[in-house]
Structures are given as C-alpha cells and as structure tokens.
C-alpha cells in the first residue's frame, strides 16, 4: 500500500470536496484506501499491468499505471484524436 494511504487515521478526512451548491462531502482515508484498492483490482482484472496506458475522458478528479486525461469539455472527436495516440489499454469515462 502507498505510504500516503497508511499515514493517517482511518477516520481522518483525506479529501473534502464541494459541489456547485457548496455542499461538502468528506472522503476518509479508509474510504480512499477502499476506493483505490477497488480501482486497482478492477484494472488488474482487465489485464492492465506495468507500462500499460490507462486514459480517461472525465473531469479532472482522479492510479500505478500511467494516467492521462482529457477534459470533458473536449468534443468526442477531439478526445479520440488526443487519447488514441497513447494506445490506451482502458478508457475510463464519466457521464
């Protein structure tokens, strides 16, 4: 496990985010550890390994593989042009 994820108490806040209405959401270190492990397990289950590329078409909120992203404000064709040159193993997208 990454030393940064071990550094704090499980109940300590790792992230506090605010949406457009300024409502706060707290993600604890235990929540973060669980989510990171889940994503890592899912990527390994898809066959992603060392040196593989994983790309995302999602907001800039984001893992051990090289991570590349494109802002959701890109048109789909522009995102494909930008990301396809990386020859990604997995595309992660948000609606």
N, C-alpha and C positions, 0 to 999 in steps of 0.2 A: 504494500500500500504506500502511496505517496506520503512522504513525511509531513507535508502540509495538511493532509487529511487526518493525520494522527495527532496533530499538535494541540488540539483544543478539546474541551469537554464536549461530549455528545450533544448536550442540550444548548450549547453556546450558538449564537447566530453566526452562520457562515456568510449569508447574504441577506440583505433586506432590500427588497425591490418595491417600487411604487408604480402603479399604473397611471393612466391618464387622469383618473379621478383622485389621485394621490393616496389611494388606499394602499396600505403597506402589507407586504407578505414576507414572512420570515422563513428562511430555509436554514435549519440547524445543520451542524456538522454531521450528525447521524443521518439526516435526510440526504445531504450531499454525498456522503460515503455510499449510501444505498443506491442513489441515482447513478453515480459514476460507475459503480460495480455493475449495475444493470445494463448500462450502455456498453461498457467494455465486454460483458458477456454476450450481448446481442451482436456486437461487431465480430467477435471471435466466432460466434455461431454462423455468421455469414461468410466466414473464411478469411476475414481480414487479419493480416499478420504484419510483422515488422517490414517497413518500407512501402507498404501499400498506401494508396492515397484515398482519403475519405473527403468528400466535398459536401457542402450544404447550400441549400437555397432557402434561406430563412433569415430572420432578423439576427443581428449580431449579438446574440446571447449564447454562448456556447460554454481532446481525449487522447494517449500514447501514439496513435498514428498521426501523420502529418495532416493538419486541419487547414482547409481552405474554405473561404465562404464568399458569397456574393450577396449584396444587399437585396432585400425583397423588392426594392424599387427598380431593379433591372427588369426589362421586358423578358419574357421567357426565352425568346430567340437570342438575346444578348447574353443571358445567363448560360445557355447551352454553349454558345461560342466561347465564353470565358472558361467554363468548367471542363468542357470536353478536351481541351488541350492538356489537362492534367491526367487524363486517363484514369478517372476515379474507380475504385472498387465498389463504393457505396455512395449513393446520393441520399442525403437527409433533407427533408423539406417540411415546411410548416404551411398550414393553410392561411 
